[in-house]
Amino acid sequence: MQPIFQTTKNHKKHFTATGYTVNKDRTKMLLIHHKGLGKWLPPGGHIDENEVPHEAAIREVYEETGINAAPVMEDEHDLRLKNITEAQIPRPYALMYQIIPESKKDVEHIHLDMVFLLEADDDAELTAQTREVYNVQWVAKNELLHEYDTFDAVKNFAQDVLVDK
């Protein structure tokens, strides 16, 4: 077991969803400049009560950027469900365990983040939600890796998913 799990086992846990949104040719990724953290990140946030995780990621992308995105269904395992009592939903690209530092609003806690690979039109108008976001931009792989202040997970995703122009 990783030490992070031991040191935070009594922390409050929140379920979150993040939309790692790429354009159709996978040359750019949609990022927000987050006011609270001062970093460039993919849009994301808490999963609302009665909300399905991939729908939360799509909602957060729309709320924070004005962009309509859709899940990319890669390497899905088809369970061939044909009844009305269960359905298969999009699988997260990754699951993350993130320590969120103490703030004026909350104690240090954990985000159990479901990361979804989404796709959107990079010609659509961007609209930053100014309460939480300074700016929103489509960013090319090389720029993201070398010019933007972000977390390693975002850079690693860009390395794995984005292609060079």
C-alpha positions as CSV (number, residue, x, y, z in Angstrom):
1,M,0.0,0.0,0.0
2,Q,1.3,3.5,-0.9
3,P,2.2,5.8,2.0
4,I,-0.3,8.4,0.8
5,F,-3.2,6.0,1.7
6,Q,-1.9,5.5,5.2
7,T,-1.3,9.1,6.0
8,T,-4.7,10.2,4.8
9,K,-6.9,7.3,5.7
10,N,-9.0,9.4,8.1
11,H,-9.4,12.3,5.7
12,K,-12.8,13.2,4.4
13,K,-13.3,11.9,0.8
14,H,-15.2,13.6,-2.1
15,F,-16.0,12.0,-5.4
16,T,-15.0,14.3,-8.3
17,A,-14.9,14.1,-12.1
18,T,-12.5,15.8,-14.5
19,G,-12.9,16.2,-18.3
20,Y,-9.5,15.9,-20.0
21,T,-10.9,17.4,-23.2
22,V,-9.0,17.1,-26.5
23,N,-9.8,18.4,-30.0
24,K,-10.7,15.9,-32.8
25,D,-7.2,15.5,-34.2
26,R,-5.7,15.4,-30.7
27,T,-3.3,18.3,-31.2
28,K,-4.8,20.4,-28.4
29,M,-6.2,20.1,-24.9
30,L,-8.7,22.4,-23.2
31,L,-7.3,24.0,-20.0
32,I,-8.6,26.5,-17.4
33,H,-6.4,28.8,-15.4
34,H,-7.8,27.9,-11.9
35,K,-8.2,30.9,-9.5
36,G,-7.9,28.9,-6.3
37,L,-4.8,26.9,-7.3
38,G,-3.2,29.4,-9.7
39,K,-2.5,26.5,-12.1
40,W,-3.7,25.4,-15.6
41,L,-5.9,22.4,-15.3
42,P,-8.6,20.5,-17.1
43,P,-12.1,21.4,-16.0
44,G,-13.6,19.4,-13.2
45,G,-15.3,19.4,-9.9
46,H,-17.6,17.5,-7.5
47,I,-20.1,15.0,-8.7
48,D,-23.6,16.2,-7.7
49,E,-26.0,13.9,-5.9
50,N,-27.8,11.6,-8.3
51,E,-25.3,12.5,-11.1
52,V,-23.5,9.9,-13.2
53,P,-19.7,10.4,-13.2
54,H,-19.1,11.0,-16.9
55,E,-22.1,13.4,-17.0
56,A,-20.4,15.4,-14.1
57,A,-17.2,15.7,-16.2
58,I,-19.2,16.9,-19.2
59,R,-21.2,19.4,-17.1
60,E,-18.0,20.8,-15.5
61,V,-16.4,21.3,-18.9
62,Y,-19.5,23.2,-20.0
63,E,-19.9,25.2,-16.8
64,E,-16.2,26.3,-16.7
65,T,-15.5,26.8,-20.5
66,G,-18.8,27.0,-22.4
67,I,-17.7,24.0,-24.5
68,N,-19.9,21.0,-25.2
69,A,-17.8,17.8,-25.0
70,A,-18.5,14.1,-25.4
71,P,-16.9,11.0,-24.0
72,V,-14.3,9.2,-26.1
73,M,-15.2,5.5,-25.9
74,E,-11.8,3.7,-26.3
75,D,-10.9,0.3,-25.1
76,E,-14.4,-0.1,-23.5
77,H,-15.2,-3.6,-22.3
78,D,-18.7,-4.4,-23.7
79,L,-20.7,-6.3,-21.2
80,R,-23.5,-6.7,-23.8
81,L,-26.3,-5.6,-21.4
82,K,-29.7,-5.9,-23.0
83,N,-32.1,-5.4,-20.1
84,I,-33.8,-2.4,-18.5
85,T,-32.4,-2.8,-15.0
86,E,-28.7,-2.1,-15.7
87,A,-26.7,-0.2,-18.2
88,Q,-23.0,0.3,-18.9
89,I,-21.6,3.8,-18.6
90,P,-18.4,5.2,-19.9
91,R,-15.3,4.1,-18.1
92,P,-12.9,6.6,-16.7
93,Y,-9.6,7.0,-18.4
94,A,-8.0,7.1,-15.0
95,L,-8.9,7.2,-11.3
96,M,-6.8,9.5,-9.1
97,Y,-6.4,10.0,-5.3
98,Q,-5.6,13.7,-4.7
99,I,-4.8,15.5,-1.5
100,I,-6.6,18.8,-1.5
101,P,-4.9,21.3,0.8
102,E,-6.7,23.1,3.6
103,S,-8.4,26.3,2.6
104,K,-10.7,29.0,4.1
105,K,-13.7,26.8,3.1
106,D,-12.5,23.3,4.1
107,V,-10.0,21.2,5.9
108,E,-7.4,19.1,4.0
109,H,-9.4,16.3,2.3
110,I,-9.2,13.8,-0.6
111,H,-10.6,13.9,-4.0
112,L,-11.3,10.5,-5.6
113,D,-11.2,11.9,-9.1
114,M,-12.6,10.1,-12.1
115,V,-10.7,11.3,-15.1
116,F,-12.7,11.1,-18.4
117,L,-11.2,11.5,-21.9
118,L,-13.6,13.9,-23.7
119,E,-13.6,15.3,-27.2
120,A,-14.9,18.7,-28.4
121,D,-14.7,21.1,-31.3
122,D,-11.8,23.5,-30.8
123,D,-13.5,26.1,-33.1
124,A,-16.4,26.7,-30.6
125,E,-16.4,29.9,-28.6
126,L,-14.7,29.7,-25.2
127,T,-16.5,31.3,-22.2
128,A,-14.6,31.3,-18.9
129,Q,-16.7,31.0,-15.8
130,T,-15.1,33.9,-13.9
131,R,-16.0,32.8,-10.4
132,E,-13.4,30.0,-10.4
133,V,-11.5,30.6,-13.7
134,Y,-9.2,33.3,-14.8
135,N,-9.0,32.1,-18.4
136,V,-9.7,29.2,-20.7
137,Q,-7.6,28.1,-23.7
138,W,-6.9,25.3,-26.1
139,V,-3.2,24.4,-25.6
140,A,-0.9,22.4,-27.9
141,K,1.2,19.6,-26.5
142,N,4.6,21.3,-26.6
143,E,3.3,24.5,-25.0
144,L,1.5,22.6,-22.3
145,L,4.7,20.6,-21.5
146,H,7.0,23.6,-21.4
147,E,5.1,26.9,-20.9
148,Y,2.2,26.2,-18.6
149,D,2.2,25.8,-14.8
150,T,0.3,22.6,-14.2
151,F,0.5,19.3,-12.4
152,D,2.5,16.2,-13.5
153,A,-0.7,14.2,-14.2
154,V,-1.8,16.8,-16.8
155,K,1.6,16.8,-18.5
156,N,1.7,13.0,-18.4
157,F,-1.8,12.8,-20.0
158,A,-0.6,15.2,-22.7
159,Q,2.4,13.1,-23.4
160,D,0.3,10.0,-23.7
161,V,-2.7,11.3,-25.6
162,L,-1.8,14.5,-27.6
163,V,0.1,14.4,-30.9
164,D,2.5,17.0,-32.1
165,K,1.2,19.4,-34.8
